[in-house]
Every structure is written in structure tokens, then in C-alpha cells.
């Protein structure tokens, strides 16, 4: 891959590049808690100005904290369901498969066609890990999943950019097409809805924070047909990368302000 890969994205799709850069930068830090080898290898081969991501510590810390917690949660699911099928919705340039692969699971990376076009240039995935270039709101993607075992749907870095109706549509596709479905969905804390200016690099993409939830109950009819498994958050990820916060991680105000990871499963009829 001698020539740089040219990327033309905007809005929500462009935010994947900010997250990709944050993981690459963190992986090169001394004492890193995870190492994203793919991001480190390829970040300099993408023709994109990462300067705003370089300067946006709020965005970077959030990405790293949620990566740490999602890795923990997904690894636990795989340990309990070794032959599972995982669908990574709004995958961007995420590389979790390469950290989680047990040699048995099946993994689908799903995103908009323009995003998958970039991903395919970089990763060229096939076999047990493959890509689907289609909107998460289009039920046609469900027909491309060859499910085996338990199903896990990861929704990271997306729900905050969708309306309640769009989030309901996405979850409805999962509910209506898959049994034994567990969902891990990152949600912005309600406090930060319409406040995308707190993350400068995200604001520059034109993406807007329009949806948030602090607990499963906040989802209401958005998650119709699902039941709560666990309300989690990225606090323990934050305390790992910023140890000075550890004594305060238990405070309700801290937990209220951090991004949530809501875990729920399809109600079996």
C-alpha cells in the first residue's frame, strides 16, 4: 500500500476517522491498556487531516474509555458463547475483531456504503470477518447475515446521531429478524444532547448530538420488544486512562455525565 488512501466523508461518517486516530495515538502511549495494531500501522497511510482530532482530548478520552469497556463486555460475551455471531453496526474503522477473535466466531462489520468503501480499501476483509455496506436503517442488511449461535449486536458511536425514530427502526430490524439477540448500545448521557461543541473535532464534521439515554428505561418504545440486562457506563474506562479520577468514579454525578453502554436482549415469545 504505497499510495495514501484518499478519504472523502462528512457528517456522522467522518467521525469514524476521529475515533480511528484516537485509538492509534493511544496505542503508542506508554502503559496503554489496549493496542490497536491496525490503527497504528495504517493511520499514516490515510490522506486526511487529523489535526483537529490531535487537539481534541475530550473526544479522544471518550473513545479510549468506551473502547476499554466495550472490549471487556464483548470479550465476556464471547467467552460465554464461543461460536457466536457478532454484528458491529456503524463499524467505521473499528478493529475489535482482531483483538477478540477466538478462531470460531463470525463477525460482520456494517456501515454506510461510503464508509465500507474506505474500510475495504484498508482491511480487505473476508471469511469469518466481512463487511456489509448498507444503512443500519435498511432492513435489507439482515438478509446478508449468516447467523450461528448466539447473536450480539454492537452499536458504538451511532445512537447519538440518530433520532429516536431512527434508533427505533434500527433496533426493530434486529428484533424482527434475529432470535437470541443481545444488544450493547452506547448512548450519550442526556446532559450532552445538542452540545456537540464539547468535542471540537466532532463539531467540525457537522455531526449533531440529537439522542441520549441514561438508562434502559429512558429508551422507552425505542427498545420495544427488548428487556434490560444491564445498564453500564464508561467510568471504569476513564479511571484506567486518568487514574486521578479513580477516587471519584463512584460519585453519582460522574456516572451521570459519562457515556452509557446499555445492554439488553430480545424478549422471547
N, C-alpha and C positions, 0 to 999 in steps of 0.2 A: 504494500500500500504506500507507494512513493508520493503520489499527489494528495494534497489535502482534500478532504471531503467538504464540498460546499453545502451549506445548510441555509434554507430559506423558510423560516417559520415565524409565526407571530401568535399573540394571544396565549391561550392556555397551552397550546402545543409547544410554544417556545420555552415554557417554564421547565420542561424536561432537561434542557441544556444547563440551566442554573443548578438543578439537583445533581446532574452528572458531574459538573465541575466541583461542586461542594464535596462529593464523595472522593474524587480524585485528590483534591487538595488535602482532605483529612487523612487519607491513606498514607500520605507522605510524612505526616507528623510523627514525632517520636511518641511512643506509648499509645498508638492508635488501637482502638478496641475491635476494629474490623479492617480488612484490607481489600479494597476493590481493585484487583489486579487489572481488570479490563479497562476501567476508567483511567487508571494511571498510564496504561500502555497507549491508549488511544486519544486522550484529551488533546494532545498536541498535533494530532492528525486531522482535527476538525477545524474548518475555516470559519471561525466565529469569534467575536469579540467578547471575551469572558470578563472584562474589566469590572462591570457592574456587579457580577457575582463575586469577584475577588474582594470587593469592598463591603459586601452585604453580610455582616456577621450574624445578624438576626436570622436571615434565611438559611445560612449555612448551618448554624447550630440546630435549627429546627429540623433540617434534612437529616443531619447526622443522628440526632436523638431519636427520630422516628425510625431510621434505618436500624439502629441498635435494638429497639423494642420489637419492630416487625420481624427482624431476624430471629429473635428469641421465640416469638409466638409461632412463626412459621416452622421453625425447626422442631418445636414441641409437637405441632400437628403432624409433621412428617414422621417423627419418632413413634407416634401412636398409630399412624396409618401409612405404612411404608410403600404401599402400591397405589397411592392416591393420585388424583388428577388436580392440578393447580392451574387456575386461570388468573393471570396477572393483568387486571384491567387498567388501562392508561399506563402501560408499562414504561413508556418513554425509552430511556437508555438504561433501565434498571438491569442489574446483573445478579440478582439474588439466586437465580437457578444455579449459577456456578459456585455459589457458597453452600447451597443446600442439597445438591444432587446426591442421591443415595444409590444411583445406578438402577433404580426401579421406577421411580415416579415419572409421570407425564406432565409436561409444563407447556402452557400456551401463553405467549406474550401478545396482548391485544391492545391496539391503539388505532388512531385515525390513519388513513392511508398515507398521508404525507409524512407522518411520524414513522410509520413502519418502513417507508421507503428509505429514510435515513438509517434506521436501525439495521435494515437488511444489508445496506452498504457496509456497515461496520462489523456486524456479527455473523451474517450469513448462516443463520440457524436452521436446523432441520432435525428430523428424527424425534427423539423424546422431548426436545425443546424446539418449538416452532412458533411462527408469527401469524397473526391474523390482522389484516389491515382493513378495519371497518369501525364505524362508530359504535360505542358501547350502548347507544340508544336504538340501534338497529337490530331487531331480533334475529336477523339472518346469521349473525355470528354464532348463535347457539348451535346451528346445524353443522358447524365446522369443528365442533368439539367431539372427539372420540373418547368418551368418558370411561374410566376404570376406577374401581374402588370408591373411597370417599372423595367428595369434591370440596375444594377450598377456593374461594374467590377473594383475591386481594385487591382492595380498592384504595390505593395510596395516592395522595396528591391530586385528587379529582373532585370529590364531592363538593368542595367549597366553591368551585367554579360553575356548578350546575344549579338550576332552580330546584325547588322542592319537587315539582312535577317531573323534571328530568331525572332526578335521583330515584323517584318512584318508578319511572319507566325502566331504568337500568336494573333495579332490584326485582321488578316484576318479571323481566326476562329470565333472570336466574330462577326465581320462584316457579315460573310456569314451565321451565324446560329441564330442570335438574332435581333429582331426589338426593337425599343425604347431603344437602348443600350447607356449608358453613361459610359465612362472610366475615372478613376482617376489614372494616371500613374506617379509614382515617377521616375524622371530622374536625373542622376548625372550631375552636371554642366560640360560642355565640358572641362573646365580648368583642371579637375581632371582625365580625361580618361588616362589610363596607369600609374596612380600614386596611386595604392592601398597601397603603403608603408606609406601613410599618416595615415592609420588606421592599426596599428600593429597587432591587433587581427585578422583582415580580411586577412592581408598578410600571416599570419601563417597557414590559412586554405588552401592556394593555389589558392583562388579565384582571378580573374583578372577583373579590371575595363576596359571594352572594348567599352562601348557605352555611349554617353552623348548627352543631348539636353538642350538648354537654353530657348527654346520657342516651341510652336506647329509647327511653320514654319520650325524649324530645323528638324522635323521628316520627312518632305517630303513624299515620297512614302511609307515610313514605316507605315504611318497612312492613306493610301489611302482609300477613302470611308468614312472618318470621317471629321467633321468640328470642329473648335475651339469653346469652350465655355469660357474657362478662362485659362490664364497662372498664376499659383500660385507658391509659394515657401515656405520654412520652416523658413523664417526670423522671423516672429512673434512668432513662437515656440521657437526659440533661445533666443529672448529677454525676454521671460517668465522665462526661466531657468537660464539665465545670464543677470539680469536686467541692468548691467553696459553697455550692448550693445544697450539698448533702444534708446539713443540719436543718434546712428549711423545707426539704422535699415533702414532708408530711403535712405542711400547712394547707388548709383548705383553699386559701387564696391562690397558692401556687398551682395546685391541681386544677383549679377552676380556669386558670389562664392558659394552661398548656393544651396542645392539640390532643384530641381524644382518638383512641382506637376502639371502636365499638365492635364487639364480637357477637354475632347472632346466627341462628340456624333456622332452616325451613321447618315450619310446623308440619309434621307428618299426619296425613289424613287417615 
